[in-house]
Amino acid sequence: MRDTIYTFTRWQVIALLFLGFSAGLPFLLVFSTLNARLADVGVEAATIGFFSWLGITYSIKVVWAPVVDRLPLPVLGRLLGKRRSWILLAQLGIATGLVLMARTDPTVSPTMMALFGLLVAFSSATQDVAIDAYRIEIAEPRLQAALAATYIFGYRLALLVAGAGALYLAEFWSWQVSYEVMALLVGVGVLTVLVVREPRVNHFSAAEDLANAVARETAKRAHLSPRMARFAGWFSAAVAGPFVDFFGRYRELAILILVLVAVYRISDIAMGVMANPFYLTYMGFSKTEVADVTKIFGFFMTIAGSLTGGVLVVRYGVRPILVAGAVLTAATNLLFVVVAQQPPDIALLAVVVSADNLSGGIANVALIAWLSSMTSASFTATQYALFSSLMTLPGKFLGGFSGMVVARYGYMEFFFVSALMGIPAILLALWMMRHGARLDEVSRANDAVAEANNEKDREEPGESPQGRQR
């Protein structure tokens, strides 16, 4: 208990609570809350559908993650460091976009509303990349589960504020006031960035070695000018470097690691697509009952699962809890088969939703902690952006076919199939446990290289990583 209390009172863990709030705040303001605003003021349904494309930015953030990894910002970078400067720049973009959205009438200027929404979504996705990198670099691997737990808590709290809170403000005042208040709340993240420390991590050593090698070969073979050769080296290190590093470190395990990342949440995401139609149309629960059980009660159960997952990972290690999370996720999907066979019972629904959210919280924390341990200090932002994109895209794609399965076979069969979809994740997680020694060896080697690079920086105070990068 003393270890748990000490872990969750570390400044890094507390800081991630507020950074999680900062990351979660913009999400619904360009999704369901924005859709509610557009519908409320009379925007056509077809136009509202086009606004959903704003969400693509979150799925393709890996495209510009190399820039966040490799490019130090000119002024902010010198004042705050690379990670905090990118987070702050993204927060300024979010706040600016929200103010502009607040003062735009979507019935008169839907295009401008979409552009301002794109600014918020792009800045939010960039903030996610920078915060993920900051979270991984600010503390040792054993704290990653606790960091993930408080980050998820802050994120979920922000979803409540940007969802129900924004709707209440719009109801009692106006949509302009609602979005302006949300812009002010971005200040929570801004203050956090100004208070916390910058990670002491050398982001440049491995990437610089690759860049120099490419620059030398390019200059010899392509007969480019030295400046163009250096640019070719920088670009290769930024774009190809993260992938070369990952496959070089994990070798024969790399493909299976990526497959596990891709399939781990398929069961959960695919089932979630048809959850609300199941509650409302098949079981006949009212919207109020569904909101009470899944949104309010489910929120606290998810937080409980996240905190439980953080404690379990700290106590038993990440890989056993990764396996347990995969098993629990598939097993709780089978509970919905039971619900589908019973007459509507709100108490039974609450029990099953509780089990589902608890297991989801445990699995999510374990997955985040495990992925965090897999990244290299030289390419943190890009590699984690790749992981986070990969862990949701397959589930979202397959989830698009869930309605067809329900229409043809029914909900009981659908929930059973969704549980079976969790078997590959269970088998691969068990396989990763068997190769734990190999993964630990890679992790220790990565930590040793990072520490050696940082020690080199401390011995050469006159030459900063930014200076070597330029």
C-alpha positions as CSV (number, residue, x, y, z in Angstrom):
1,M,0.0,0.0,0.0
2,R,2.8,2.4,0.8
3,D,4.4,1.7,-2.6
4,T,1.1,2.3,-4.3
5,I,0.6,5.6,-2.5
6,Y,4.1,6.7,-3.2
7,T,3.8,5.8,-6.9
8,F,0.5,7.7,-7.4
9,T,1.8,10.8,-5.5
10,R,4.9,11.3,-7.7
11,W,4.8,14.6,-9.5
12,Q,5.1,12.9,-12.9
13,V,1.9,10.9,-12.2
14,I,0.0,14.0,-11.0
15,A,1.2,16.0,-14.0
16,L,-0.2,13.4,-16.3
17,L,-3.7,13.9,-14.7
18,F,-3.8,17.5,-16.0
19,L,-2.1,16.7,-19.3
20,G,-4.7,14.0,-19.8
21,F,-7.4,16.6,-19.2
22,S,-5.7,18.8,-21.8
23,A,-5.6,16.0,-24.3
24,G,-9.3,14.9,-23.8
25,L,-10.8,18.4,-23.8
26,P,-10.8,19.1,-27.6
27,F,-11.8,15.6,-28.7
28,L,-15.6,15.9,-28.4
29,L,-15.6,19.6,-29.4
30,V,-14.9,18.5,-33.0
31,F,-17.0,15.4,-32.8
32,S,-20.3,14.7,-31.0
33,T,-20.6,18.1,-29.3
34,L,-19.9,19.8,-32.6
35,N,-22.5,17.6,-34.3
36,A,-25.0,18.5,-31.5
37,R,-24.3,22.2,-32.1
38,L,-24.7,21.9,-35.9
39,A,-28.0,20.0,-35.6
40,D,-29.3,22.5,-32.9
41,V,-28.8,25.5,-35.2
42,G,-30.4,23.8,-38.2
43,V,-27.4,22.6,-40.3
44,E,-28.4,19.9,-42.8
45,A,-27.6,16.3,-41.9
46,A,-25.5,15.8,-45.1
47,T,-23.3,18.7,-44.1
48,I,-23.0,17.4,-40.5
49,G,-21.8,14.1,-42.0
50,F,-18.9,15.9,-43.8
51,F,-17.7,17.3,-40.5
52,S,-17.0,13.8,-39.3
53,W,-13.9,13.9,-41.6
54,L,-12.2,16.1,-39.0
55,G,-11.6,12.8,-37.1
56,I,-9.2,11.6,-39.8
57,T,-6.5,13.8,-38.3
58,Y,-6.3,11.6,-35.2
59,S,-5.8,8.5,-37.4
60,I,-3.0,9.9,-39.5
61,K,-1.0,11.8,-36.9
62,V,1.8,9.4,-37.5
63,V,2.4,11.2,-40.8
64,W,3.7,14.4,-39.0
65,A,4.9,12.8,-35.8
66,P,8.5,12.7,-37.2
67,V,8.4,16.5,-37.3
68,V,7.5,16.6,-33.7
69,D,10.2,14.1,-32.9
70,R,13.0,15.7,-34.9
71,L,12.3,19.5,-35.2
72,P,13.1,21.7,-32.2
73,L,10.9,24.9,-32.2
74,P,13.0,28.1,-32.7
75,V,12.1,30.2,-29.6
76,L,9.8,28.0,-27.5
77,G,12.3,25.1,-27.8
78,R,15.1,27.1,-26.2
79,L,12.8,28.3,-23.4
80,L,10.9,25.1,-22.5
81,G,12.6,22.2,-24.3
82,K,11.4,20.1,-27.2
83,R,8.5,18.2,-25.7
84,R,6.9,21.0,-23.6
85,S,7.3,23.6,-26.5
86,W,5.4,21.3,-28.9
87,I,2.7,20.7,-26.3
88,L,2.3,24.4,-25.7
89,L,2.3,25.3,-29.4
90,A,-0.5,22.7,-29.9
91,Q,-2.5,24.1,-27.0
92,L,-2.3,27.6,-28.4
93,G,-3.6,26.2,-31.7
94,I,-6.5,24.5,-29.8
95,A,-7.5,27.6,-27.9
96,T,-7.3,29.8,-31.0
97,G,-9.4,27.3,-33.0
98,L,-12.1,27.0,-30.2
99,V,-12.4,30.8,-29.9
100,L,-12.8,31.1,-33.7
101,M,-15.4,28.3,-33.7
102,A,-17.3,30.0,-30.8
103,R,-17.6,33.2,-32.9
104,T,-18.5,31.6,-36.2
105,D,-22.1,30.9,-37.3
106,P,-22.1,27.5,-39.0
107,T,-25.4,28.3,-40.8
108,V,-23.8,31.3,-42.5
109,S,-20.1,30.1,-42.8
110,P,-20.0,26.3,-42.7
111,T,-16.7,26.2,-44.5
112,M,-15.0,28.5,-42.1
113,M,-16.4,26.5,-39.2
114,A,-14.9,23.3,-40.8
115,L,-11.5,25.1,-41.2
116,F,-11.5,26.2,-37.6
117,G,-12.5,22.7,-36.5
118,L,-9.6,21.4,-38.6
119,L,-7.3,23.7,-36.7
120,V,-8.5,22.3,-33.4
121,A,-8.4,18.7,-34.6
122,F,-4.9,19.0,-36.1
123,S,-3.6,20.8,-33.0
124,S,-5.2,18.3,-30.7
125,A,-3.7,15.3,-32.6
126,T,-0.3,17.1,-32.5
127,Q,-0.7,17.6,-28.7
128,D,-1.5,13.9,-28.4
129,V,1.8,13.0,-30.1
130,A,3.8,15.3,-27.9
131,I,2.1,14.3,-24.6
132,D,2.6,10.6,-25.4
133,A,6.3,11.2,-25.9
134,Y,6.5,13.3,-22.8
135,R,4.7,10.6,-20.7
136,I,7.1,7.9,-21.9
137,E,10.2,10.0,-21.4
138,I,9.5,11.6,-18.0
139,A,9.6,8.5,-15.9
140,E,11.1,5.0,-15.7
141,P,9.2,2.1,-17.3
142,R,7.8,0.8,-13.9
143,L,5.8,4.1,-13.5
144,Q,4.3,3.9,-17.0
145,A,1.1,2.1,-15.8
146,A,0.5,4.7,-13.1
147,L,1.1,7.5,-15.6
148,A,-1.4,5.8,-18.0
149,A,-4.0,5.4,-15.3
150,T,-4.0,9.1,-14.2
151,Y,-3.7,10.2,-17.9
152,I,-6.9,8.2,-18.7
153,F,-8.7,9.6,-15.6
154,G,-7.9,13.2,-16.7
155,Y,-8.9,12.3,-20.3
156,R,-12.2,10.9,-19.3
157,L,-12.9,13.8,-17.0
158,A,-12.3,16.2,-19.9
159,L,-14.7,14.1,-22.0
160,L,-17.4,14.8,-19.4
161,V,-16.7,18.5,-19.4
162,A,-16.6,18.8,-23.2
163,G,-19.6,16.6,-23.6
164,A,-22.3,17.1,-20.9
165,G,-20.6,20.3,-19.6
166,A,-20.6,22.0,-23.0
167,L,-24.2,21.0,-23.6
168,Y,-25.3,22.5,-20.3
169,L,-23.5,25.7,-21.0
170,A,-25.2,25.9,-24.5
171,E,-28.6,25.2,-23.0
172,F,-28.4,27.9,-20.3
173,W,-26.4,30.5,-22.2
174,S,-25.3,29.9,-25.8
175,W,-23.0,27.9,-28.0
176,Q,-20.6,30.8,-28.2
177,V,-20.3,31.0,-24.4
178,S,-19.9,27.2,-24.3
179,Y,-17.0,27.1,-26.7
180,E,-15.3,30.2,-25.2
181,V,-15.4,28.5,-21.8
182,M,-13.9,25.4,-23.3
183,A,-11.1,27.6,-24.8
184,L,-10.5,29.0,-21.3
185,L,-10.2,25.5,-19.9
186,V,-7.3,24.9,-22.3
187,G,-5.4,27.0,-19.7
188,V,-5.3,24.0,-17.4
189,G,-2.9,22.3,-19.8
190,V,-1.0,25.5,-20.5
191,L,-0.3,26.0,-16.8
192,T,0.7,22.4,-16.4
193,V,3.3,22.7,-19.2
194,L,4.8,25.8,-17.7
195,V,5.1,24.2,-14.2
196,V,6.4,20.7,-15.0
197,R,10.0,19.7,-16.0
198,E,11.3,18.8,-19.4
199,P,12.5,15.2,-19.7
200,R,16.3,14.7,-19.7
201,V,16.5,12.5,-22.7
202,N,18.8,12.6,-25.7
203,H,16.5,12.4,-28.7
204,F,19.3,12.9,-31.2
205,S,22.1,10.4,-30.9
206,A,20.7,7.4,-32.9
207,A,18.8,9.6,-35.3
208,E,21.9,11.8,-35.9
209,D,24.1,8.7,-36.6
210,L,21.6,7.6,-39.3
211,A,21.3,11.1,-40.7
212,N,25.1,11.5,-41.0
213,A,25.4,8.0,-42.7
214,V,22.7,8.9,-45.3
215,A,24.2,12.3,-45.9
216,R,27.6,10.8,-46.6
217,E,26.2,8.2,-49.0
218,T,24.0,10.7,-50.7
219,A,26.8,13.2,-51.2
220,K,29.0,10.5,-52.8
221,R,26.4,8.8,-55.0
222,A,23.9,11.5,-55.9
223,H,26.5,14.4,-56.3
224,L,24.2,16.8,-54.3
225,S,25.4,19.9,-52.5
226,P,26.4,19.4,-48.9
227,R,23.2,21.3,-47.8
228,M,21.0,19.0,-49.8
229,A,22.9,15.9,-48.6
230,R,22.3,17.0,-45.0
231,F,18.6,17.5,-45.7
232,A,18.4,14.1,-47.3
233,G,20.0,12.6,-44.2
234,W,17.7,14.6,-41.8
235,F,14.6,13.5,-43.8
236,S,15.7,9.8,-43.8
237,A,16.4,9.9,-40.1
238,A,13.0,11.5,-39.3
239,V,10.9,9.3,-41.6
240,A,12.7,6.0,-41.9
241,G,14.7,6.2,-38.7
242,P,11.8,5.1,-36.3
243,F,11.1,2.1,-38.4
244,V,14.7,1.1,-39.0
245,D,15.3,1.4,-35.2
246,F,12.2,-0.6,-34.2
247,F,12.9,-3.5,-36.6
248,G,16.6,-3.4,-35.8
249,R,16.0,-3.8,-32.1
250,Y,13.2,-6.4,-32.1
251,R,14.2,-8.3,-35.3
252,E,12.2,-11.5,-35.6
253,L,9.7,-10.3,-32.9
254,A,8.9,-7.0,-34.6
255,I,6.1,-8.2,-36.9
256,L,4.3,-10.2,-34.2
257,I,4.6,-7.2,-31.9
258,L,2.8,-5.0,-34.5
259,V,0.2,-7.7,-35.1
260,L,-0.5,-7.9,-31.3
261,V,-0.9,-4.1,-31.2
262,A,-3.3,-4.3,-34.2
263,V,-5.5,-7.1,-32.8
264,Y,-5.5,-6.4,-29.0
265,R,-8.5,-4.0,-29.0
266,I,-10.4,-5.5,-32.0
267,S,-12.8,-7.4,-29.7
268,D,-13.6,-4.4,-27.6
269,I,-13.9,-1.8,-30.4
270,A,-16.1,-4.1,-32.7
271,M,-18.5,-4.8,-29.9
272,G,-18.7,-1.1,-28.9
273,V,-20.1,-0.1,-32.3
274,M,-23.4,-2.0,-31.7
275,A,-23.7,-1.4,-28.0
276,N,-26.1,1.5,-28.0
277,P,-28.4,0.0,-30.7
278,F,-28.5,-3.2,-28.6
279,Y,-29.5,-1.3,-25.5
280,L,-32.1,0.9,-27.2
281,T,-33.7,-1.1,-30.0
282,Y,-33.2,-4.7,-29.0
283,M,-33.5,-4.5,-25.2
284,G,-35.8,-1.5,-25.1
285,F,-34.1,0.5,-22.5
286,S,-34.8,4.2,-22.4
287,K,-32.2,6.8,-23.4
288,T,-32.1,8.0,-19.8
289,E,-31.5,4.5,-18.5
290,V,-28.7,3.9,-21.1
291,A,-27.1,7.3,-20.3
292,D,-27.2,6.6,-16.5
293,V,-25.7,3.1,-16.8
294,T,-23.2,3.5,-19.7
295,K,-22.2,7.2,-19.4
296,I,-22.3,8.2,-15.8
297,F,-22.0,4.8,-14.0
298,G,-19.7,3.4,-16.8
299,F,-17.4,6.5,-16.4
300,F,-16.6,5.6,-12.8
301,M,-16.2,1.9,-13.6
302,T,-13.7,2.8,-16.4
303,I,-11.7,5.0,-14.0
304,A,-11.8,2.2,-11.4
305,G,-10.5,-0.3,-14.0
306,S,-7.7,2.1,-15.1
307,L,-6.6,2.7,-11.5
308,T,-6.8,-1.1,-10.8
309,G,-4.8,-1.8,-13.9
310,G,-2.1,0.7,-12.9
311,V,-1.8,-0.9,-9.4
312,L,-1.7,-4.4,-10.9
313,V,1.0,-3.5,-13.4
314,V,3.2,-1.9,-10.8
315,R,2.7,-5.0,-8.6
316,Y,3.0,-7.9,-11.1
317,G,4.6,-6.4,-14.2
318,V,3.0,-5.4,-17.5
319,R,3.0,-8.6,-19.5
320,P,0.9,-10.8,-17.1
321,I,-1.7,-8.0,-16.9
322,L,-1.6,-7.6,-20.7
323,V,-2.7,-11.3,-20.9
324,A,-5.3,-10.8,-18.2
325,G,-6.7,-7.8,-19.9
326,A,-7.1,-9.7,-23.2
327,V,-8.8,-12.6,-21.5
328,L,-11.2,-10.3,-19.5
329,T,-12.1,-8.3,-22.6
330,A,-13.2,-11.4,-24.5
331,A,-14.9,-12.9,-21.5
332,T,-17.0,-9.8,-20.8
333,N,-18.3,-9.8,-24.4
334,L,-19.7,-13.2,-23.6
335,L,-21.7,-11.6,-20.7
336,F,-23.6,-9.6,-23.3
337,V,-24.8,-12.9,-24.8
338,V,-26.4,-13.6,-21.4
339,V,-28.0,-10.1,-21.3
340,A,-29.4,-10.7,-24.8
341,Q,-31.2,-13.9,-23.7
342,Q,-32.9,-12.2,-20.7
343,P,-35.8,-9.8,-20.4
344,P,-34.8,-6.2,-19.9
345,D,-33.2,-5.9,-16.5
346,I,-31.4,-2.6,-15.7
347,A,-29.6,-4.2,-12.7
348,L,-28.2,-7.0,-14.8
349,L,-27.2,-4.4,-17.5
350,A,-25.4,-2.4,-14.8
351,V,-23.4,-5.4,-13.6
352,V,-22.4,-6.4,-17.2
353,V,-21.4,-2.8,-18.1
354,S,-19.4,-2.6,-14.9
355,A,-17.5,-5.8,-15.8
356,D,-17.0,-4.6,-19.3
357,N,-15.7,-1.1,-18.3
358,L,-13.5,-2.5,-15.5
359,S,-11.9,-5.0,-17.9
360,G,-11.5,-2.4,-20.6
361,G,-9.8,0.0,-18.2
362,I,-7.3,-2.7,-17.0
363,A,-6.6,-3.8,-20.6
364,N,-6.1,-0.2,-21.8
365,V,-3.6,0.7,-19.1
366,A,-1.7,-2.5,-19.6
367,L,-1.5,-1.9,-23.4
368,I,-0.4,1.7,-23.0
369,A,2.3,0.8,-20.5
370,W,3.5,-2.1,-22.7
371,L,3.7,0.1,-25.8
372,S,5.5,2.8,-23.9
373,S,8.2,0.3,-22.9
374,M,8.7,-0.6,-26.6
375,T,9.6,2.9,-27.9
376,S,13.1,4.1,-28.4
377,A,14.3,7.3,-26.7
378,S,15.5,8.6,-30.1
379,F,12.1,8.2,-31.8
380,T,9.5,8.2,-29.0
381,A,6.9,10.4,-30.6
382,T,6.9,8.7,-34.0
383,Q,7.0,5.1,-32.7
384,Y,4.2,5.6,-30.2
385,A,2.1,7.5,-32.8
386,L,2.5,4.4,-35.0
387,F,1.4,2.1,-32.2
388,S,-1.6,4.3,-31.2
389,S,-2.8,4.5,-34.8
390,L,-2.4,0.8,-35.4
391,M,-4.2,-0.2,-32.2
392,T,-7.5,1.4,-33.3
393,L,-7.7,1.3,-37.1
394,P,-8.3,-2.5,-37.5
395,G,-11.0,-2.5,-34.9
396,K,-12.7,0.5,-36.5
397,F,-12.5,-1.0,-39.9
398,L,-14.0,-4.4,-38.8
399,G,-16.5,-2.5,-36.6
400,G,-18.0,-1.1,-39.8
401,F,-19.3,-4.6,-40.7
402,S,-20.8,-5.2,-37.3
403,G,-24.3,-4.0,-38.4
404,M,-24.3,-6.6,-41.2
405,V,-23.5,-9.4,-38.8
406,V,-26.3,-8.3,-36.5
407,A,-28.8,-7.9,-39.4
408,R,-28.0,-11.4,-40.7
409,Y,-27.5,-13.4,-37.5
410,G,-28.7,-11.4,-34.5
411,Y,-27.1,-9.8,-31.4
412,M,-26.3,-13.0,-29.5
413,E,-24.3,-14.4,-32.4
414,F,-22.6,-11.0,-32.9
415,F,-21.5,-10.8,-29.2
416,F,-20.2,-14.4,-29.4
417,V,-18.2,-13.6,-32.6
418,S,-16.8,-10.5,-31.0
419,A,-15.6,-12.6,-28.1
420,L,-13.9,-15.0,-30.5
421,M,-12.2,-12.1,-32.1
422,G,-10.3,-11.7,-28.8
423,I,-8.6,-15.1,-29.1
424,P,-5.7,-13.9,-31.3
425,A,-4.8,-11.2,-28.8
426,I,-4.8,-13.7,-25.9
427,L,-2.6,-16.1,-27.8
428,L,-0.2,-13.4,-28.9
429,A,0.0,-11.9,-25.4
430,L,0.9,-15.4,-24.1
431,W,3.5,-15.7,-26.8
432,M,5.0,-12.4,-25.7
433,M,5.2,-13.6,-22.1
434,R,7.2,-16.6,-23.3
435,H,9.7,-14.2,-25.0
436,G,9.8,-11.9,-22.0
437,A,13.5,-12.4,-21.5
438,R,14.3,-11.3,-25.1
439,L,12.1,-8.2,-24.7
440,D,13.6,-7.3,-21.4
441,E,17.1,-7.6,-22.9
442,V,16.1,-5.2,-25.7
443,S,14.6,-2.8,-23.1
444,R,17.7,-2.8,-20.9
445,A,19.9,-2.2,-23.9
446,N,17.7,0.7,-25.0
447,D,17.8,2.2,-21.5
448,A,21.6,1.8,-21.4
449,V,22.1,3.5,-24.7
450,A,19.8,6.4,-23.7
451,E,21.6,6.8,-20.3
452,A,25.0,6.8,-22.1
453,N,23.8,9.4,-24.5
454,N,22.5,11.5,-21.7
455,E,25.7,11.1,-19.8
456,K,27.6,12.3,-22.8
457,D,25.4,15.4,-22.9
458,R,26.2,16.1,-19.3
459,E,29.9,15.8,-19.9
460,E,29.7,18.2,-22.9
461,P,27.5,21.1,-21.6
462,G,28.7,23.5,-24.2
463,E,27.2,21.5,-27.1
464,S,23.4,20.9,-26.8
465,P,21.5,18.3,-28.7
466,Q,19.8,21.1,-30.6
467,G,23.2,22.4,-31.6
468,R,24.3,19.1,-32.9
469,Q,21.0,18.7,-34.7
470,R,21.5,22.0,-36.6
